[in-house]
Amino acid sequence: MLDKTRLSTDRKLVGRLRQGDQTASKEWFGKYHFQMLKFVLYKVSNLEDAEEIVQETFINCLKHLPVFNEKSSVLTWMQSIARHEIADYYRKKYAKKVICSLPLFESLSSEPLDDASVVAKKVGWVLNKMRKDYHELLLLRYVDGKRVKLIAQELGRSFKSVEADLFRARKDFKELYASI
């Protein structure tokens, strides 16, 4: 019975939100903020980042409220949106880490790292346009952080040939990136 009562209350709340009721927004935030923060903190350990993700989740829920079909509970729907926000958070964090680890980044772009997702898309595009072996070498060296000697051993190649190909791969990367 409690679930039916909660669903009914949630449906009424969603209806009020769709009508733009200010008190409904405050009620909705108050009702779900703690649960969403707890949910996000389970996946993201930094409190500030988790708070930001929760805020983005609430904003995106409001944007997508017209298409919420109420086949799931409001909390389940919000958690699915939060999962996308968490995935975006880690994509951006990973992209920033990869970009900053590339020794050639300083010469690549005047774009601020605050918009790492744009730079990450460009980096991904460039890597996909490169020769496969160059792409692989750059990932092994700068993402995985492996030393040239270890890469050479793993690939069954000489140190000098890997070092030369890395030089060419960095040069190729810079040229492709500059052409965007």
C-alpha positions as CSV (number, residue, x, y, z in Angstrom):
1,M,0.0,0.0,0.0
2,L,2.9,2.3,0.8
3,D,4.3,1.9,-2.7
4,K,0.9,2.9,-4.3
5,T,0.7,5.9,-2.0
6,R,4.2,7.0,-2.9
7,L,3.6,6.5,-6.6
8,S,0.4,8.6,-6.3
9,T,2.3,11.3,-4.4
10,D,5.1,11.2,-6.9
11,R,2.7,11.5,-9.9
12,K,1.1,14.5,-8.3
13,L,4.5,16.0,-7.7
14,V,5.6,15.4,-11.3
15,G,2.3,17.0,-12.5
16,R,3.0,20.1,-10.4
17,L,6.6,20.2,-11.6
18,R,5.4,20.0,-15.2
19,Q,3.1,23.0,-14.5
20,G,6.1,25.0,-13.2
21,D,5.0,25.1,-9.5
22,Q,7.9,26.6,-7.5
23,T,6.9,24.9,-4.3
24,A,6.9,21.6,-6.1
25,S,10.5,22.2,-7.2
26,K,11.6,22.8,-3.6
27,E,9.6,19.8,-2.3
28,W,11.1,17.6,-5.0
29,F,14.6,18.7,-4.3
30,G,14.1,18.3,-0.5
31,K,12.6,14.8,-1.0
32,Y,15.3,13.4,-3.3
33,H,18.5,15.4,-2.7
34,F,19.8,13.2,0.1
35,Q,19.0,9.9,-1.7
36,M,20.6,11.2,-4.9
37,L,23.7,12.4,-3.1
38,K,24.1,9.1,-1.4
39,F,23.6,7.3,-4.7
40,V,26.3,9.5,-6.4
41,L,28.7,9.4,-3.5
42,Y,28.7,5.6,-3.8
43,K,30.2,6.0,-7.3
44,V,32.2,9.3,-6.9
45,S,34.1,9.7,-3.6
46,N,34.7,13.5,-3.8
47,L,31.8,15.3,-2.1
48,E,32.1,18.5,-4.2
49,D,32.1,16.6,-7.4
50,A,29.2,14.5,-6.1
51,E,27.2,17.6,-5.2
52,E,27.8,19.0,-8.7
53,I,26.7,15.8,-10.3
54,V,23.5,15.8,-8.2
55,Q,22.8,19.4,-9.3
56,E,23.3,18.5,-12.9
57,T,21.0,15.5,-12.4
58,F,18.3,17.7,-11.1
59,I,18.7,20.2,-13.9
60,N,18.6,17.4,-16.5
61,C,15.6,15.8,-14.9
62,L,13.8,19.1,-15.2
63,K,14.8,19.4,-18.9
64,H,13.6,15.9,-19.6
65,L,10.5,16.0,-17.5
66,P,8.2,16.3,-20.5
67,V,9.4,12.9,-21.8
68,F,9.3,11.1,-18.4
69,N,6.7,8.4,-19.1
70,E,6.2,7.4,-15.4
71,K,6.7,3.7,-16.1
72,S,9.3,3.7,-13.4
73,S,9.4,5.5,-10.1
74,V,10.7,9.1,-10.0
75,L,13.8,7.9,-8.0
76,T,14.6,5.2,-10.5
77,W,14.3,7.6,-13.4
78,M,16.5,10.2,-11.6
79,Q,19.1,7.5,-10.8
80,S,19.3,6.6,-14.5
81,I,20.0,10.2,-15.4
82,A,22.5,10.4,-12.6
83,R,24.3,7.3,-14.1
84,H,24.7,9.2,-17.3
85,E,26.1,12.2,-15.4
86,I,28.5,10.0,-13.5
87,A,29.7,8.5,-16.8
88,D,30.2,12.0,-18.2
89,Y,32.1,12.9,-15.1
90,Y,34.5,10.0,-15.5
91,R,34.8,10.5,-19.3
92,K,35.8,14.1,-18.7
93,K,38.1,13.2,-15.9
94,Y,39.8,10.5,-17.9
95,A,40.0,12.8,-21.0
96,K,41.7,15.5,-18.9
97,K,44.2,12.9,-17.5
98,V,45.0,11.6,-20.9
99,I,45.3,15.1,-22.4
100,C,47.5,16.4,-19.6
101,S,49.7,13.3,-19.8
102,L,50.6,13.9,-23.4
103,P,53.9,15.8,-23.5
104,L,52.8,17.5,-26.7
105,F,49.6,19.0,-25.2
106,E,51.1,22.4,-24.5
107,S,51.7,22.9,-28.2
108,L,48.3,21.5,-29.3
109,S,45.7,24.0,-28.3
110,S,44.8,27.3,-26.8
111,E,41.5,25.8,-25.6
112,P,41.1,25.8,-21.8
113,L,41.1,22.4,-20.1
114,D,37.8,23.4,-18.5
115,D,36.2,22.1,-21.6
116,A,38.1,18.9,-21.7
117,S,35.2,17.1,-23.5
118,V,35.7,19.1,-26.6
119,V,39.5,18.5,-26.6
120,A,38.9,14.9,-25.8
121,K,36.7,14.5,-28.9
122,K,39.4,16.1,-31.0
123,V,42.0,13.8,-29.5
124,G,39.8,10.8,-30.1
125,W,39.2,11.9,-33.7
126,V,43.0,12.4,-34.2
127,L,43.8,9.0,-32.7
128,N,41.3,7.3,-34.9
129,K,42.7,8.9,-38.0
130,M,46.3,7.9,-37.2
131,R,47.9,4.7,-38.3
132,K,46.9,1.9,-36.0
133,D,50.4,1.2,-34.8
134,Y,51.1,4.8,-34.0
135,H,47.7,5.1,-32.2
136,E,48.7,2.0,-30.2
137,L,52.1,3.3,-29.4
138,L,50.8,6.6,-28.1
139,L,48.3,4.9,-25.9
140,L,50.9,2.4,-24.5
141,R,53.3,5.2,-23.8
142,Y,51.1,8.1,-22.6
143,V,47.9,6.5,-21.3
144,D,49.3,3.3,-19.9
145,G,52.5,5.1,-18.9
146,K,54.8,2.3,-20.1
147,R,58.5,2.9,-20.7
148,V,59.8,2.6,-24.2
149,K,62.0,-0.3,-23.2
150,L,58.9,-2.3,-21.9
151,I,56.9,-1.4,-25.0
152,A,59.7,-2.7,-27.2
153,Q,59.9,-6.0,-25.2
154,E,56.1,-6.5,-25.4
155,L,56.0,-5.8,-29.1
156,G,59.1,-7.8,-29.8
157,R,60.9,-4.8,-31.4
158,S,64.1,-3.0,-30.7
159,F,64.2,0.0,-28.4
160,K,65.4,2.3,-31.2
161,S,62.6,1.3,-33.6
162,V,59.9,1.9,-31.0
163,E,61.6,5.2,-30.0
164,A,61.7,6.3,-33.7
165,D,58.0,5.3,-34.2
166,L,57.0,7.2,-31.1
167,F,58.7,10.3,-32.5
168,R,56.8,9.9,-35.8
169,A,53.6,9.2,-34.0
170,R,53.9,12.4,-31.9
171,K,54.7,14.4,-35.0
172,D,51.7,12.8,-36.9
173,F,49.5,13.5,-33.9
174,K,50.5,17.2,-33.8
175,E,49.9,17.7,-37.5
176,L,46.5,16.0,-37.5
177,Y,45.5,17.9,-34.4
178,A,46.6,21.2,-35.9
179,S,44.5,20.5,-39.1
180,I,41.2,20.4,-37.1
